[in-house]
Amino acid sequence: MASYKIIQDKNDLEKAKAMRLAVFVEEQGVALEDEFDQYDVLDERCQHILVFHEGEAVGTGRIRYVEDYAKLERICMLKQYRKYGLGSVIISSLEEIAKQKDKKKYKLHAQVQAKGFYEKLGYKGVSDEFEEDGIPHLIMEKQENVD
C-alpha cells in the first residue's frame, strides 16, 4: 500500500532531493545547476512530498502555488518502482494537497514521453512541445469540477 507525507523537515527534503538527483541528473542527464532552485526550501510558497511503498521512500513531487492554480513540479519515481501504479499516487497526493488550499486547477510541464500517463489521470496538453533541460516537454492542465 502506498502512502505519502508532506515534507516538514530538512532530512526528508534531502531524501527528496537525492531522488531527484538520481532520476533527473544521473538518469536523464539534466544539469545539476538546473535541477535545484529557490523553491527547494520549506516555506509557504510550495510543499514537497515523499511517497512511500512498503515503508520505503520511492517517489517525490512538489507543488507550488501560482495565482489561481497549483503547479505540480519535480515529480519523479525511483526507476525500480516504476510501472507499479505508484506515480499516480504522487499526482493524486499533490492534487489533494492543492484542494486543501482551494486550488482546483493544476498545471505541469510534462516530459513528452510521460504524456499518456498524465492523460490517464485527466490532464490535457495545452501547448506545443518545447525543450526544457534538453528534454521535450509540453504544458498539461487539469481542472477539477467547480461546485
Contact map, one row per residue, 1 for C-alpha under 8 A:
111000000000000000000000000000000000000000000000000011000000000000000000000000000000000000000000000000000000000000000000000000000000000000000000000
111100000000000000000000000000000000000000000000001111000000000000000000000000000000010010000000000000000000000000000000000000000000000000000000000
111110000000000000000000000000000000000000000000001110000000000000000000000000000000000010000000000000000000000000000000000000000000000000000000000
011111000000000000000000000000000000000000000000111100000000000000000000000000000000000011001000000000000000000000000000000000000000000000000000000
001111100000000000000000000000000000000000000000111000000000000000000000000000000000000000000000000000000000000000000000000000000000000000000000000
000111110000000000000000000000000000000000000011110000000000000000000000000000000000000000000000000000000000000000000000000000000000000000000000000
000011111001100000000000000000000000000001000011110000000000000000000000000000000000000000000000000000000000000000000000000000000000000000000000000
000001111101100000000000000000000000000001000000000000000000000000000000000000000000000000000000000000000000000000000000000000000000000000000000000
000000111111100000000000000000000000000001000000000000000000000000000000000000000000000000000000000000000000000000000000000000000000000000000000000
000000011111110000000000000000000000000001000000000000000000000000000000000000000000000000000000000000000000000000000000000000000000000000000000000
000000001111111000000000000000000000000000000000000000000000000000000000000000000000000000000000000000000000000000000000000000000000000000000000000
000000111111111100000000000000000000000000000000010000000000000000000000000000000000000000000000000000000000000000000000000000000000000000000000000
000000111111111110000000000000000000000110000001000000000000000000000000000000000000000000000000000000000000000000000000000000000000000000000000000
000000000111111111000000000000000000000000000000000000000000000000000000000000000000000000000000000000000000000000000000000000000000000000000000000
000000000011111111100000000000000000000000000000000000001000000000000000000000000000000000000000000000000000000000000000000000000000000000000000000
000000000001111111110000000000000000000000000000110000000011100000000000000000000000000000000000000000000000000000000000000000000000000000000000000
000000000000111111111000000000000000000000000000000000000000000000000000000000000000000000000000000000000000000000000000000000000000000000000000000
000000000000011111111100000000000000000000000000000000000000000000000000000000000000000000000000000000000000000000000000000000000000000000000000000
000000000000001111111110000000000000000000000000000000000111000000000000000111000000000000000000000000000000000000000000000000000000000000000000000
000000000000000111111111100000000010000000000000000000000001000000000000010100000000000000000000000000000000000000000000000000000000000000000000000
000000000000000011111111110000010010000000000000000000000000000000000000000000000000000000000000000000000000000000000000000000000000000000000000000
000000000000000001111111111000000000000000000000000000000000000000000000000001000000000000000000000000000000000000000000000000000000000000000000000
000000000000000000111111111100000000000000000000000000000000000000000000000111100000000000000000000000000000000000000000000000000000000000000000000
000000000000000000011111111111000010000000000000000000000000000000000000000000000000000000000000000000000000000000000000000000000000000000000000000
000000000000000000011111111111110010000000000000000000000000000000000000000000000000000000000000000000000000000000000000000000000000000000000000000
000000000000000000001111111111000000000000000000000000000000000000000000000000000000000000000000000000000000000000000000000000000000000000000000000
000000000000000000000111111110000000000000000000000000000000000000000000000000000000000000000000000000000000000000000000000000000000000000000000000
000000000000000000000011111111000000000000000000000000000000000000000000000000000000000000000000000000000000000000000000000000000000000000000000000
000000000000000000000001111111100000000000000000000000000000000000000000000000000000000000000000000000000000000000000000000000000000000000000000000
000000000000000000000001110111110110000000000000000000000000000000000000000000000000000000000000000000000000000000000000000000000000110000000000000
000000000000000000000000100011111110000000000000000000000000000000000000000000000000000000000000000000000000000000000000000000000000100000000000000
000000000000000000001000100001111111000000000000000000000000000000000000000000000000000000000000000000000000000000000000000000000000000000000000000
000000000000000000000000000000111111000000000000000000000000000000000000000000000000000000000000000000000000000000000000000000000000000000000000000
000000000000000000000000000001111111100000000000000000000000000000000000000000000000000000000000000000000000000000000000000000000000100000000000000
000000000000000000011001100001111111100000000000000000000000000000000000000000000000000000000000000000000000000000000000000000000000000000000000000
000000000000000000000000000000011111111100000000000000000000000000000000000000000000000000000000000000000000000000000000000000000000000000000000000
000000000000000000000000000000000111111100000000000000000000000000000000000000000000000000000000000000000000000000000000000000000000000000000000000
000000000000000000000000000000000001111110000000000000000000000000000000000000000000000000000000000000000000000000000000000000000000000000000000000
000000000000000000000000000000000001111110001100000000000000000000000000000000000000000000000000000000000000000000000000000000000000000000000000000
000000000000100000000000000000000001111111000000000000000000000000000000000000000000000000000000000000000000000000000000000000000000000000000000000
000000000000100000000000000000000000011111100000000000000000000000000000000000000000000000000000000000000000000000000000000000000000000000000000000
000000111100000000000000000000000000000111110110000000000000000000000000000000000000000000000000000000000000000000000000000000000000000000000000000
000000000000000000000000000000000000000011111110000000000000000000000000000000000000000000000000000000000000000000000000000000000000000000000000000
000000000000000000000000000000000000000001111110000000000000000000000000000000000000000000000000000000000000000000000000000000000000000000000000000
000000000000000000000000000000000000001000111110000000000000000110000000000000000000000000000000000000000000000000000000000000000000000000000000000
000000000000000000000000000000000000001001111111000000000000011110000000000000000000000000000000000000000000000000000000000000000000000000000000000
000001100000000000000000000000000000000001111111100000000000011100000000000000000000000000000000000000000000000000000000000000000000000000000000000
000001100000100000000000000000000000000000000111110000000001111000000000000000000000000000000000000000000000000000000000000000000000000000000000000
000111100000000100000000000000000000000000000011111000000001110000000000000000000000000001000100000000000000000000000000000000000000000000000000000
000111100001000100000000000000000000000000000001111100001111100000000000000000000000000000000000000000000000000000000000000000000000000000000000000
011110000000000000000000000000000000000000000000111110001111000000000000000000000000000011000000000000000000000000000000000000000000000000000000000
011100000000000000000000000000000000000000000000011111111110000000000000000000000000000000000000000000000000000000000000000000000000000000000000000
111000000000000000000000000000000000000000000000001111111100000000000000000000000000000000000000000000000000000000000000000000000000000000000000000
110000000000000000000000000000000000000000000000000111110000000000000000000000000000000000000000000000000000000000000000000000000000000000000000000
000000000000000000000000000000000000000000000000000111111000000000000000000000000000000000000000000000000000000000000000000000000000000000000000000
000000000000000000000000000000000000000000000000000111111100000000000000000000000000000000000000000000000000000000000000000000000000000000000000000
000000000000001000000000000000000000000000000000011110111110000000000000000000000000000000000000000000000000000000000000000000000000000000000000000
000000000000000000100000000000000000000000000000011110011111000000000000000011001000000000000000000000000000000000000000000000000000000000000000000
000000000000000100100000000000000000000000000000011100001111100000000000001111000000001001000000000000000000000000000000000000000000000000000000000
000000000000000100110000000000000000000000000001111000000111110000000000011110000000000001000000000000000000000000000000000000000000000000000000000
000000000000000100000000000000000000000000000001110000000011111000000001111100000000000001100100000000000000000000000000000000000000000000000000000
000000000000000000000000000000000000000000000111100000000001111100000001111000000000000000000100000000000000000000000000000000000000000000000000000
000000000000000000000000000000000000000000000111000000000000111110000111100000000000000000000100010000000000000000000000000000000000000000000000000
000000000000000000000000000000000000000000001110000000000000011111000111100000000000000000000000000000000000000000000000000000000000000000000000000
000000000000000000000000000000000000000000001100000000000000001111111110000000000000000000000000000000000000000000000000000000000000000000000000000
000000000000000000000000000000000000000000000000000000000000000111111110000000000000000000000000000000000000000000000000000000000000000000000000000
000000000000000000000000000000000000000000000000000000000000000011111000000000000000000000000000000000000000000000000000000000000000000000000000000
000000000000000000000000000000000000000000000000000000000000000011111100000000000000000000000000000000101000000000000000000000000000000000000000000
000000000000000000000000000000000000000000000000000000000000000011111110000000000000000000000000000000111110000000000000000000000000000000000000000
000000000000000000000000000000000000000000000000000000000000001111011111000000000000000000000000010000111110000000000000000000000000000000000000000
000000000000000000000000000000000000000000000000000000000000001111001111100000000000000000000000000000000111000000000000000000000000000000000000000
000000000000000000000000000000000000000000000000000000000000111100000111111000000000000000100100000000000111000000000000000000000000000000000000000
000000000000000000000000000000000000000000000000000000000000111100000011111000000000000000000000000000000001100000000000000000000000000000000000000
000000000000000000010000000000000000000000000000000000000001110000000001111100000000000000000000000000000000000000000000000000000000000000000000000
000000000000000000000000000000000000000000000000000000000011110000000001111110000000000001000000000000000000000000000000000000000000000000000000000
000000000000000000110010000000000000000000000000000000000011100000000000011111000000001000000000000000000000000000000000000000000000000000000000000
000000000000000000100010000000000000000000000000000000000111000000000000001111101100011000000000000000000000000000000000000000000000000000000000000
000000000000000000100110000000000000000000000000000000000110000000000000000111111100000000000000000000000000000000000000000000000000000000000000000
000000000000000000000010000000000000000000000000000000000000000000000000000011111100000000000000000000000000000000000000000000000000000000000000000
000000000000000000000000000000000000000000000000000000000000000000000000000001111100000000000000000000000000000000000000000000000000000000000000000
000000000000000000000000000000000000000000000000000000000100000000000000000011111111010000000000000000000000000000000000000000000000000000000000000
000000000000000000000000000000000000000000000000000000000000000000000000000011111111111000000000000000000000000000000000000000000000000000000000000
000000000000000000000000000000000000000000000000000000000000000000000000000000001111110000000000000000000000000000000000000000000000000000000000000
000000000000000000000000000000000000000000000000000000000000000000000000000000001111111000000000000000000000000000000000000000000000000000000000000
000000000000000000000000000000000000000000000000000000000000000000000000000000000111111110000000000000000000000000000000000000000000000000000000000
010000000000000000000000000000000000000000000000000000000000000000000000000010001111111111000000000000000000000000000000000000000000000000000000000
000000000000000000000000000000000000000000000000000000000010000000000000000110000101111111100000000000000000000000000000000000000000000000000000000
000000000000000000000000000000000000000000000000000000000000000000000000000000000000111111110000000000000000000000000000100000000000000000000000000
011100000000000000000000000000000000000000000000001000000000000000000000000000000000111111111000000000000000000000000000000000000000000000000000000
000100000000000000000000000000000000000000000000101000000011100000000000001000000000011111111100000000000000000000000000000000000000000000000000000
000000000000000000000000000000000000000000000000000000000000100000000001000000000000001111111110000000000000000000000000000000000000000000000000000
000000000000000000000000000000000000000000000000000000000000000000000000000000000000000111111111000000000000000000000000000000000000000000000000000
000100000000000000000000000000000000000000000000000000000000000000000000000000000000000011111111100000000000000000000000000000000000000000000000000
000000000000000000000000000000000000000000000000100000000000111000000001000000000000000001111111110000000000000000000000000000000000000000000000000
000000000000000000000000000000000000000000000000000000000000000000000000000000000000000000111111111000000100000000000000000000000000000000000000000
000000000000000000000000000000000000000000000000000000000000000000000000000000000000000000011111111100000000000000000000000000000000000000000000000
000000000000000000000000000000000000000000000000000000000000000000000000000000000000000000001111111110000000000000000000000000000000000000000000000
000000000000000000000000000000000000000000000000000000000000001000000100000000000000000000000111111111110000000000000000000000000000000000000000000
000000000000000000000000000000000000000000000000000000000000000000000000000000000000000000000011111111110000000000000000000000000000000000000000000
000000000000000000000000000000000000000000000000000000000000000000000000000000000000000000000001111111100000000000000000000000000000000000000000000
000000000000000000000000000000000000000000000000000000000000000000000000000000000000000000000000111111100000000000000000000000000000000000000000000
000000000000000000000000000000000000000000000000000000000000000000000000000000000000000000000000011111110000000000000000000000000000000000000000000
000000000000000000000000000000000000000000000000000000000000000000011100000000000000000000000000011111111100000000000000000000000000000000000000000
000000000000000000000000000000000000000000000000000000000000000000001100000000000000000000000000011001111100000000000000000000000000000000000011110
000000000000000000000000000000000000000000000000000000000000000000011100000000000000000000000000000000111110000000000000000000000000000000001111000
000000000000000000000000000000000000000000000000000000000000000000001111000000000000000000000010000000111111000000000000000000000000000000001110000
000000000000000000000000000000000000000000000000000000000000000000001111000000000000000000000000000000001111100000000000000000000000000000111100000
000000000000000000000000000000000000000000000000000000000000000000000011100000000000000000000000000000000111110000000000000000000000000000111000000
000000000000000000000000000000000000000000000000000000000000000000000000100000000000000000000000000000000011111000000000000000000000000011110000000
000000000000000000000000000000000000000000000000000000000000000000000000000000000000000000000000000000000001111101100100000000000000000011110000000
000000000000000000000000000000000000000000000000000000000000000000000000000000000000000000000000000000000000111111100000000000000000001111000000000
000000000000000000000000000000000000000000000000000000000000000000000000000000000000000000000000000000000000011111100000000000001000000111000000000
000000000000000000000000000000000000000000000000000000000000000000000000000000000000000000000000000000000000001111110000000000000000000000000000000
000000000000000000000000000000000000000000000000000000000000000000000000000000000000000000000000000000000000011111111100000000000000000000000000000
000000000000000000000000000000000000000000000000000000000000000000000000000000000000000000000000000000000000011111111110000000000000000000000000000
000000000000000000000000000000000000000000000000000000000000000000000000000000000000000000000000000000000000000011111111000000000000000000000000000
000000000000000000000000000000000000000000000000000000000000000000000000000000000000000000000000000000000000000001111111100000000000000000000000000
000000000000000000000000000000000000000000000000000000000000000000000000000000000000000000000000000000000000010001111111111100000000000000000000000
000000000000000000000000000000000000000000000000000000000000000000000000000000000000000000000000000000000000000000111111111100000000000000000000000
000000000000000000000000000000000000000000000000000000000000000000000000000000000000000000000000000000000000000000011111111000000000000000000000000
000000000000000000000000000000000000000000000000000000000000000000000000000000000000000100000000000000000000000000001111111000000000000000000000000
000000000000000000000000000000000000000000000000000000000000000000000000000000000000000000000000000000000000000000000111111100000000000000000100000
000000000000000000000000000000000000000000000000000000000000000000000000000000000000000000000000000000000000000000000111111110000000000000011100000
000000000000000000000000000000000000000000000000000000000000000000000000000000000000000000000000000000000000000000000110011111000000000000011100000
000000000000000000000000000000000000000000000000000000000000000000000000000000000000000000000000000000000000000000000000001111100000000001111000000
000000000000000000000000000000000000000000000000000000000000000000000000000000000000000000000000000000000000000000000000000111110000000001111000000
000000000000000000000000000000000000000000000000000000000000000000000000000000000000000000000000000000000000000000000000000011111000000001110000000
000000000000000000000000000000000000000000000000000000000000000000000000000000000000000000000000000000000000000000000000000001111100000001100000000
000000000000000000000000000000000000000000000000000000000000000000000000000000000000000000000000000000000000000100000000000000111110000111100000000
000000000000000000000000000000000000000000000000000000000000000000000000000000000000000000000000000000000000000000000000000000011111000111000000000
000000000000000000000000000000000000000000000000000000000000000000000000000000000000000000000000000000000000000000000000000000001111111110000000000
000000000000000000000000000000000000000000000000000000000000000000000000000000000000000000000000000000000000000000000000000000000111111110000000000
000000000000000000000000000001100100000000000000000000000000000000000000000000000000000000000000000000000000000000000000000000000011111000000000000
000000000000000000000000000001000000000000000000000000000000000000000000000000000000000000000000000000000000000000000000000000000011111100000000000
000000000000000000000000000000000000000000000000000000000000000000000000000000000000000000000000000000000000001000000000000000000011111110000000000
000000000000000000000000000000000000000000000000000000000000000000000000000000000000000000000000000000000000001100000000000000001111011111000000000
000000000000000000000000000000000000000000000000000000000000000000000000000000000000000000000000000000000000111100000000000000001111001111100000000
000000000000000000000000000000000000000000000000000000000000000000000000000000000000000000000000000000000000111100000000000011111100000111110000000
000000000000000000000000000000000000000000000000000000000000000000000000000000000000000000000000000000000011110000000000000011111000000011111000000
000000000000000000000000000000000000000000000000000000000000000000000000000000000000000000000000000000000011110000000000001111100000000001111100000
000000000000000000000000000000000000000000000000000000000000000000000000000000000000000000000000000000001111000000000000001111000000000000111110000
000000000000000000000000000000000000000000000000000000000000000000000000000000000000000000000000000000001110000000000000011100000000000000011111000
000000000000000000000000000000000000000000000000000000000000000000000000000000000000000000000000000000011100000000000000000000000000000000001111100
000000000000000000000000000000000000000000000000000000000000000000000000000000000000000000000000000000011000000000000000000000000000000000000111110
000000000000000000000000000000000000000000000000000000000000000000000000000000000000000000000000000000010000000000000000000000000000000000000011111
000000000000000000000000000000000000000000000000000000000000000000000000000000000000000000000000000000010000000000000000000000000000000000000001111
000000000000000000000000000000000000000000000000000000000000000000000000000000000000000000000000000000000000000000000000000000000000000000000000111
